[in-house]
Amino acid sequence: MAGDPFGRQIREHFKDFRGSSELGMLASPTQDELEDLKRAVAIMTPAECAGAHELTDAQVAVIASDAGVNPAMFSIFVNGYALERRNTRH
């Protein structure tokens, strides 16, 4: 749903009182966020990809910096992935 009207509606629905929409971001990234996420994942090593759910904040920051993407955005996606992975294992 990246970049489509329904995705924007989801993001709007999940905004908090500060105007952020981290939950909506996970469900429907913007095209720019999706491209940044792809760029960050593309530079990850096979070990980082396999263990993405266990990356430290420092590792996430280094990957984001090396990929030239917003570290907060990348962190939201990595944390969302880790939570989803944990939930599907239980």
ChimeraX attribute file (.defattr): number of C-alpha atoms within 10 A of each C-alpha:
attribute: neighborCount
match mode: 1-to-1
recipient: residues
	/A:1	13
	/A:2	18
	/A:3	14
	/A:4	12
	/A:5	11
	/A:6	12
	/A:7	18
	/A:8	18
	/A:9	12
	/A:10	17
	/A:11	22
	/A:12	15
	/A:13	12
	/A:14	16
	/A:15	15
	/A:16	11
	/A:17	7
	/A:18	6
	/A:19	10
	/A:20	13
	/A:21	18
	/A:22	18
	/A:23	18
	/A:24	18
	/A:25	24
	/A:26	19
	/A:27	17
	/A:28	23
	/A:29	23
	/A:30	18
	/A:31	13
	/A:32	11
	/A:33	20
	/A:34	17
	/A:35	14
	/A:36	19
	/A:37	21
	/A:38	12
	/A:39	17
	/A:40	21
	/A:41	19
	/A:42	12
	/A:43	14
	/A:44	17
	/A:45	11
	/A:46	11
	/A:47	8
	/A:48	16
	/A:49	14
	/A:50	11
	/A:51	11
	/A:52	19
	/A:53	17
	/A:54	13
	/A:55	17
	/A:56	12
	/A:57	13
	/A:58	9
	/A:59	14
	/A:60	21
	/A:61	18
	/A:62	13
	/A:63	22
	/A:64	24
	/A:65	13
	/A:66	13
	/A:67	19
	/A:68	12
	/A:69	18
	/A:70	15
	/A:71	17
	/A:72	12
	/A:73	18
	/A:74	21
	/A:75	20
	/A:76	15
	/A:77	18
	/A:78	22
	/A:79	18
	/A:80	18
	/A:81	15
	/A:82	16
	/A:83	12
	/A:84	12
	/A:85	13
	/A:86	11
	/A:87	9
	/A:88	7
	/A:89	6
	/A:90	5
